[in-house]
Amino acid sequence: MNHGTQALVEVRDLTLRFGGVTALADVAFDVGERQICGLVGPNGAGKSSLFNCVNGYYRPSGGSIRVGGVDVLSVPAHRTVRLGIARTFQHPTLQPDRTVLDNVLLGGHSTLSGTVLSAMLALPGERRRERELVTRARELLGSLGLAGAERTSAGDLPYGSQKRVEIARALLSGPRLLLLDEPASGLTHSEVGEVGELITRIRADHGLTVIVVEHHMGLISAVTDHVVALVSGRKVAEGTAQAVQSDPVVVSAYLGAA
């Protein structure tokens, strides 16, 4: 992390075990406000496990994770969105038979402050917030190049567009931290370039901190300020994309995986 940049994400001595298998071992790093951090490593390195810990899906065996100074591990997994954490998945988790707009709106409902009773009665304040969400969802779709797809069934969209729908859904929750899980997987070469431009624009437009798990090193080099490399659940290198890619341990891990 650059000196003088305040940390939004602080990971300390993070350890995760499944029975006798150690998925993460004493991993520690910071991600500064409005930085784009790349998380790299060969398959099985622990990248997705770390994401799942930050997002609250996994409870680590040891260590701590703080986002904006708040202990993520003290919050139930379904409430991490209230901490300003949102994520996408390697394979889009959309409801294929529902419209694109409906899928995006799912990202905003967890932020509504009304009670179940007020929602059931459709009280004026709740109706107003719903209208505001719809307006915001449409704006996000437009900014992601999907303005004409609002009423299309999500399952009918090309794969790359489905990934953008998932990003729009994540952004609708108003996050401070966006976790992107392999946004380039399954995309064409030209689509990968577009995703890189999209990530940097999202950071600028929304003032976000981004952590991106990605195997496409060209994308990592193009968009990140800072990279953390994992091998067999341990952090083995940290720094710029260029420095990490030339680290002998990282090179050996990738060659071994290949």
DRENMAR-565432 format. One line per 2 residues: number of its first residue (from 1); for each residue x, y, z of N, C-alpha, C. Coordinates in steps of 0.1 Angstrom, whole numbers, plus 2048, in hexadecimal, padded with zeros to 3 digits. Layout:
REM DRENMAR-565432
NUM> X Y Z X Y Z X Y Z ~ ...
END
This chain:
REM DRENMAR-565432
1> 808 7F4 800 800 800 800 809 80C 800 ~ 805 817 7F8 80D 823 7F8 80D 82A 805
3> 819 82F 809 81A 837 816 811 843 814 ~ 80A 847 81F 801 852 81F 7F3 84F 81B
5> 7F1 843 817 7E3 83E 813 7DD 837 81F ~ 7D2 83B 823 7CB 835 82F 7C5 827 82A
7> 7C7 81D 833 7C2 810 830 7B3 80F 832 ~ 7AC 80A 828 79E 806 82A 79D 7F8 82F
9> 7A6 7EF 829 7A5 7E1 82C 7B2 7DD 834 ~ 7B1 7D7 83F 7BC 7D2 847 7BB 7C3 84A
11> 7C3 7BB 844 7C3 7AD 846 7CF 7A9 84F ~ 7CD 7A3 85A 7D8 79F 863 7D8 791 867
13> 7E3 78A 864 7E5 77C 868 7D9 773 865 ~ 7D3 774 85A 7C7 76D 856 7CA 75E 853
15> 7C4 755 85B 7C6 747 85A 7B8 740 858 ~ 7B7 737 84F 7AB 730 84C 7AE 721 84A
17> 7A7 719 852 7AA 70A 851 79C 703 84F ~ 79D 6F9 847 792 6F0 845 796 6E2 849
19> 792 6DF 855 798 6D2 85A 7A7 6D3 85B ~ 7AE 6CA 855 7BC 6CA 855 7C3 6D2 84A
21> 7BB 6D8 842 7C0 6DF 836 7C1 6EE 83A ~ 7CC 6F4 838 7CE 703 83A 7CC 70A 82D
23> 7C1 712 82C 7BF 719 81F 7C6 727 81F ~ 7C7 72D 82B 7CE 739 82C 7D7 739 839
25> 7E3 73E 838 7EC 73D 844 7F3 74B 846 ~ 7EE 752 851 7F4 75E 855 7F6 769 84A
27> 7EB 76A 843 7EC 774 838 7E9 782 83D ~ 7F1 78C 839 7EF 79A 83E 7F2 7A4 833
29> 7EA 7AD 831 7EC 7B8 828 7E2 7C3 82A ~ 7E5 7CF 825 7DB 7DA 825 7D7 7DE 817
31> 7CC 7E4 816 7C8 7EA 809 7C3 7F8 80C ~ 7C9 802 805 7C6 810 808 7B9 815 802
33> 7B4 820 808 7A7 826 803 7A9 828 7F4 ~ 79F 824 7EC 79F 827 7DD 7AA 820 7D5
35> 7B1 816 7DB 7BA 80F 7D4 7B3 803 7CD ~ 7BA 7FE 7C2 7B6 7F1 7BC 7C1 7E8 7BF
37> 7BE 7DD 7C7 7C7 7D3 7CB 7C5 7C6 7C3 ~ 7CF 7C1 7BE 7CE 7B4 7B7 7D2 7A8 7C0
39> 7CA 79E 7C0 7CD 792 7C8 7D0 787 7BE ~ 7DC 782 7BD 7E0 779 7B3 7E6 76C 7B9
41> 7E8 762 7B1 7EE 755 7B5 7E8 74A 7AD ~ 7EE 73F 7AD 7E9 733 7A5 7DD 72E 7AB
43> 7D6 725 7A4 7CA 71E 7A9 7CD 717 7B7 ~ 7C4 719 7C0 7C7 713 7CD 7CF 71B 7D7
45> 7D2 728 7D3 7DB 730 7DB 7D4 736 7E7 ~ 7C6 736 7E7 7BF 73B 7F2 7B8 749 7EF
47> 7B8 74D 7E3 7B2 75A 7DF 7A3 75B 7E2 ~ 79C 751 7DD 78E 751 7E0 78A 74F 7EE
49> 792 747 7F5 790 746 804 792 753 80B ~ 79C 75B 807 79E 768 80D 792 771 80A
51> 78D 771 7FE 781 779 7FA 776 775 803 ~ 774 768 805 769 763 80D 76A 767 81B
53> 776 769 820 778 76E 82E 774 77D 82F ~ 779 785 825 777 793 825 768 796 824
55> 761 78D 81C 753 78F 81A 74A 789 825 ~ 750 782 82E 749 77C 839 743 76E 837
57> 746 768 82B 741 75B 828 748 750 830 ~ 755 752 832 75D 749 83A 761 750 847
59> 761 749 852 767 74E 85F 775 748 861 ~ 77F 750 860 78C 74B 861 78F 745 86F
61> 79A 73D 86F 79E 736 87B 7A6 740 884 ~ 7AC 74A 87E 7B4 754 886 7B6 760 87E
63> 7BA 76B 885 7BD 777 87E 7B1 781 87E ~ 7B3 78C 877 7A8 796 877 7A7 79D 869
65> 79B 7A2 866 799 7AA 85A 791 7B6 85E ~ 796 7C2 85B 78F 7CE 85E 78D 7D6 851
67> 781 7DB 84F 77D 7E3 844 778 7F0 849 ~ 77E 7FB 846 77A 808 84B 77B 808 85A
69> 784 801 860 786 800 86F 77D 7F7 876 ~ 774 7F0 86F 76A 7E8 875 76E 7D9 873
71> 76D 7D1 87E 771 7C3 87E 766 7BB 876 ~ 76A 7B7 86A 760 7B0 861 75B 7A3 868
73> 764 79D 870 761 790 876 757 791 881 ~ 754 79D 886 74A 79F 890 73C 7A1 88B
75> 73B 7A1 87D 72E 7A4 877 729 797 870 ~ 71D 794 871 717 788 86A 719 78A 85B
77> 71B 77F 854 71F 77F 846 714 787 83E ~ 707 785 841 6FD 78C 839 6FC 79B 83C
79> 704 7A0 845 704 7AE 848 711 7B5 843 ~ 71A 7AE 83D 726 7B5 839 724 7C0 82E
81> 719 7BF 827 715 7C9 81D 713 7D6 825 ~ 70F 7D6 831 70D 7E2 839 71B 7E9 83C
83> 725 7E1 83B 733 7E6 83D 738 7ED 831 ~ 731 7EC 826 735 7F1 819 73E 7E7 811
85> 73B 7DA 813 742 7D0 80B 739 7CA 801 ~ 73D 7C9 7F5 735 7C2 7EA 73F 7BA 7E2
87> 739 7AF 7DC 742 7A7 7D4 73B 7A2 7C7 ~ 743 79D 7BE 73E 796 7B2 745 788 7B3
89> 740 77F 7AB 745 771 7AB 74C 76E 79D ~ 754 764 79D 75B 75F 791 750 75C 786
91> 746 755 78A 73B 752 781 72F 759 786 ~ 729 762 77E 71E 76B 783 713 763 78A
93> 70E 768 795 704 761 79D 6F7 769 79B ~ 6F2 769 78F 6E6 770 78C 6DA 767 78C
95> 6CE 76D 78D 6C2 765 78B 6BE 766 77C ~ 6C1 75C 774 6C0 75D 766 6B2 760 760
97> 6A8 75C 767 69A 75E 762 694 76C 765 ~ 69B 773 76E 697 781 771 69E 78B 769
99> 698 797 768 69E 7A1 75F 6AB 7A6 765 ~ 6B3 7AC 75C 6BF 7B3 760 6BD 7BD 76B
101> 6B2 7C5 76A 6AF 7CF 774 6AC 7C8 781 ~ 6A4 7BE 781 6A0 7B7 78D 6AD 7B1 794
103> 6B6 7AC 78C 6C2 7A7 792 6CB 7B1 799 ~ 6CC 7BD 792 6D3 7C8 798 6CD 7CD 7A5
105> 6BF 7CE 7A5 6B8 7D3 7B1 6BB 7CA 7BD ~ 6BD 7BD 7BB 6C0 7B4 7C7 6CC 7BA 7CF
107> 6D5 7C1 7C8 6E1 7C6 7D0 6DD 7D2 7D9 ~ 6D2 7D8 7D7 6CE 7E4 7DF 6C4 7E1 7EA
109> 6BE 7D5 7E9 6B3 7D3 7F3 6B9 7D1 801 ~ 6C5 7CC 802 6CB 7CA 80F 6CF 7D7 816
111> 6CF 7E2 80E 6D2 7EF 814 6C6 7F7 818 ~ 6BA 7F2 815 6AE 7F9 819 6AC 7F9 829
113> 6A8 804 82E 6A8 805 83D 69A 802 843 ~ 690 801 83B 683 7FF 840 681 7F1 846
115> 677 7EF 84E 674 7E3 854 66D 7DA 84B ~ 66B 7CD 84E 664 7C4 846 655 7C8 845
117> 650 7CE 851 642 7D2 851 640 7DE 847 ~ 649 7E7 847 648 7F3 83E 649 7EF 830
119> 651 7E5 82D 652 7E0 81F 645 7D9 81B ~ 63F 7D1 824 633 7CA 821 627 7D3 81F
121> 627 7DE 826 61D 7E8 825 61F 7F2 81A ~ 62B 7F2 814 630 7FB 80A 62E 809 80E
123> 633 80D 81A 632 81A 81F 639 824 816 ~ 635 831 816 63B 83B 80D 64A 83B 80D
125> 650 83B 819 65F 83C 819 665 830 813 ~ 65F 825 814 665 819 80E 663 819 7FF
127> 658 81E 7FA 655 81F 7EC 65F 829 7E6 ~ 662 834 7ED 66B 83E 7E7 679 838 7E6
129> 67D 830 7F0 68B 82A 7F0 68C 820 7E4 ~ 681 819 7E2 680 80F 7D7 682 817 7CA
131> 67B 822 7C8 67C 82A 7BC 68B 82F 7BA ~ 690 833 7C5 69E 838 7C4 6A8 82D 7C0
133> 6A5 821 7C5 6AE 815 7C1 6AD 812 7B2 ~ 6A0 813 7AD 69E 810 79F 6A6 81A 796
135> 6A4 827 79A 6AB 831 793 6BA 82F 793 ~ 6C0 82C 79F 6CE 82A 7A0 6D2 81D 798
137> 6CA 813 799 6CE 807 791 6CF 809 782 ~ 6C5 811 77D 6C5 815 76F 6D2 81D 76B
139> 6D5 826 774 6E1 82E 772 6EE 825 771 ~ 6EF 81C 77A 6FA 813 77A 6FB 80A 76E
141> 6EF 805 76A 6EF 7FD 75D 6F3 806 751 ~ 6EF 812 751 6F3 81B 746 702 81D 746
143> 708 81F 752 716 822 753 71F 816 750 ~ 718 80A 750 720 7FD 74D 71C 7F8 73F
145> 716 801 737 713 7FD 729 707 7F4 728 ~ 6FE 7F3 731 6F3 7EA 731 6E5 7F0 731
147> 6E4 7FD 72D 6D8 805 72E 6CD 7FE 726 ~ 6CF 7F8 71B 6C5 7F2 713 6C1 7E4 717
149> 6C7 7DF 722 6C5 7D1 726 6BC 7D0 733 ~ 6B7 7DA 737 6B0 7DA 744 6A5 7CF 745
151> 69D 7CD 73A 692 7C4 73B 695 7B6 735 ~ 6A2 7B4 731 6A6 7A8 72C 6A8 79E 737
153> 6A5 791 735 6A8 787 73F 6B7 786 741 ~ 6BC 786 74D 6CA 786 74F 6D1 77A 749
155> 6CA 76E 748 6D0 762 742 6D2 763 733 ~ 6CB 76D 72D 6CC 76E 71E 6D8 777 71A
157> 6DF 77D 724 6EA 786 720 6F7 77E 71E ~ 700 784 716 70D 77E 714 714 77E 722
159> 71E 774 723 724 772 730 72B 77F 735 ~ 732 786 72C 738 793 731 72E 79D 736
161> 722 79E 730 718 7A7 735 712 7A2 742 ~ 711 795 744 70D 790 751 716 794 75C
163> 723 794 759 72D 799 763 72B 7A8 767 ~ 727 7B0 75D 724 7BE 75F 718 7C0 768
165> 70E 7B7 765 701 7B8 76D 705 7B5 77C ~ 70E 7AB 77E 712 7A8 78C 719 7B4 792
167> 722 7BB 78A 729 7C6 790 71F 7D1 793 ~ 715 7D4 78B 70A 7DE 78E 703 7DA 79A
169> 700 7CE 79C 6F9 7C9 7A8 701 7CC 7B5 ~ 70E 7C9 7B4 717 7CC 7BF 718 7DB 7C2
171> 719 7E3 7B7 71A 7F2 7B9 70D 7F8 7BF ~ 702 7F2 7BD 6F5 7F8 7C2 6F5 7F8 7D1
173> 6FD 7EF 7D7 6FD 7EF 7E6 705 7FB 7EC ~ 70B 802 7E3 713 80E 7E7 720 80A 7EF
175> 728 801 7EA 733 7FC 7F2 73F 806 7F3 ~ 747 804 7FD 754 80B 7FE 75F 802 7F9
177> 75C 7F4 7FA 766 7EA 7F6 75F 7E1 7EC ~ 765 7DF 7E0 75F 7D6 7D6 769 7CB 7D3
179> 764 7BF 7D5 76C 7B3 7D3 768 7AD 7C6 ~ 772 7AC 7BC 76F 7A7 7AF 776 799 7AD
181> 76F 78F 7AC 774 781 7AB 775 77D 79C ~ 782 77E 797 785 77A 789 77B 780 77F
183> 77B 78E 77E 772 794 775 776 792 766 ~ 782 78D 763 786 78B 755 784 77C 751
185> 780 773 75A 77F 765 756 774 763 74C ~ 776 75C 742 76C 759 738 76A 763 72E
187> 772 76E 72E 770 779 725 77A 779 719 ~ 776 77F 70E 77F 781 703 78A 78B 706
189> 794 78B 6FD 79F 795 6FF 79A 7A3 700 ~ 791 7A7 6F7 78C 7B5 6F6 784 7B8 703
191> 77C 7AD 707 774 7AF 713 77C 7B1 720 ~ 788 7AB 720 791 7AC 72C 796 7BB 72C
193> 799 7C1 721 79D 7CF 721 792 7D8 725 ~ 786 7D5 721 77A 7DD 725 778 7DC 734
195> 77A 7D0 73A 778 7CE 748 783 7D6 750 ~ 78F 7D6 74B 799 7DE 752 796 7ED 752
197> 791 7F2 747 78D 800 747 781 802 750 ~ 778 7F9 751 76C 7FA 759 770 7FA 768
199> 77A 7F2 76C 77E 7F1 77A 784 7FF 77E ~ 78D 804 776 793 811 77A 788 81C 77A
201> 77E 81C 771 774 826 771 76B 825 77D ~ 768 818 781 75F 816 78D 766 81C 799
203> 773 81A 79A 77B 81F 7A5 77A 82F 7A5 ~ 77C 835 79A 77B 843 799 76D 849 79B
205> 763 843 795 756 848 796 74F 846 7A4 ~ 753 83B 7AA 74C 838 7B7 755 839 7C3
207> 762 83D 7C1 76B 83F 7CC 76D 832 7D4 ~ 76E 827 7CD 76F 81A 7D4 77D 815 7D6
209> 77E 80C 7DF 78A 804 7E1 786 7F6 7DA ~ 78F 7F1 7D2 78C 7E4 7CB 797 7DA 7CE
211> 793 7CE 7D1 79C 7C2 7D1 797 7B9 7C6 ~ 7A0 7B5 7BD 79D 7AD 7B2 7A6 7A0 7B2
213> 79F 795 7B2 7A5 788 7B0 7A5 785 7A1 ~ 7B1 782 79B 7B2 781 78D 7BE 779 789
215> 7BC 770 77F 7C8 769 779 7CD 770 76D ~ 7C6 779 767 7CA 780 75B 7D4 78B 75F
217> 7E1 788 75E 7EB 791 763 7EB 79E 75B ~ 7E7 79E 74F 7E7 7AB 747 7DD 7B4 74E
219> 7D1 7AF 752 7C7 7B8 758 7CD 7BD 766 ~ 7D3 7B4 76D 7D9 7B8 77A 7E3 7C3 779
221> 7EB 7C2 76E 7F5 7CC 76C 7EF 7D9 768 ~ 7E4 7D9 761 7DD 7E5 75B 7D6 7ED 766
223> 7D0 7E6 770 7C7 7ED 779 7CB 7EF 787 ~ 7D5 7E7 78C 7D8 7E7 79A 7E2 7F1 79F
225> 7E0 7F5 7AB 7EB 7FE 7B2 7F4 7F5 7BA ~ 7F0 7E9 7BD 7F6 7E1 7C7 7F2 7D3 7C6
227> 7FB 7C9 7C7 7F7 7BB 7C5 7FD 7B3 7D0 ~ 7F4 7A9 7D4 7F8 79F 7DF 7F8 791 7D8
229> 803 78A 7DA 803 77D 7D4 803 772 7DF ~ 7FA 768 7DC 7F8 75D 7E6 7FD 750 7DF
231> 803 748 7E6 807 73A 7E2 805 731 7ED ~ 7FD 726 7EB 7F9 71C 7F5 7F5 723 802
233> 7ED 72E 801 7E7 734 80D 7EF 73E 814 ~ 7FB 740 80F 804 74A 815 808 755 80C
235> 809 761 812 80E 76D 80A 81C 76B 807 ~ 820 76B 7FA 82E 76A 7F7 834 776 7F0
237> 82C 77F 7EC 831 78C 7E6 826 797 7E7 ~ 82B 7A3 7E7 822 7AF 7E7 829 7BA 7E1
239> 822 7C3 7D9 828 7CE 7D3 821 7D2 7C7 ~ 828 7D8 7BD 822 7DC 7B0 820 7CF 7A8
241> 817 7D0 79E 815 7C4 796 822 7BF 78F ~ 82A 7C8 78B 837 7C5 784 840 7BE 78E
243> 841 7C3 79A 84A 7BD 7A4 845 7AF 7A8 ~ 838 7AD 7AA 833 7A0 7AE 834 796 7A3
245> 832 79A 796 833 791 78B 841 78C 789 ~ 84B 794 78D 859 790 78B 85F 789 797
247> 857 788 7A2 85C 781 7AE 85E 773 7AC ~ 86A 76E 7AF 86D 760 7AC 864 755 7B2
249> 85F 758 7BE 855 74E 7C4 848 74E 7BC ~ 844 75A 7B8 837 75A 7B0 839 754 7A3
251> 844 757 79C 847 751 78F 848 741 790 ~ 84E 73D 79A 84F 72E 79C 842 728 79F
253> 839 72F 7A7 82C 729 7AA 824 728 79E ~ 824 732 795 81C 732 789 822 727 77F
255> 82F 726 77E 834 71C 775 831 70E 77A ~ 832 70D 787 82E 700 78D 820 6FC 78A
257> 817 706 78B 809 704 789 807 701 77A ~ 80E 707 771 80D 705 763 811 6F7 75F
END
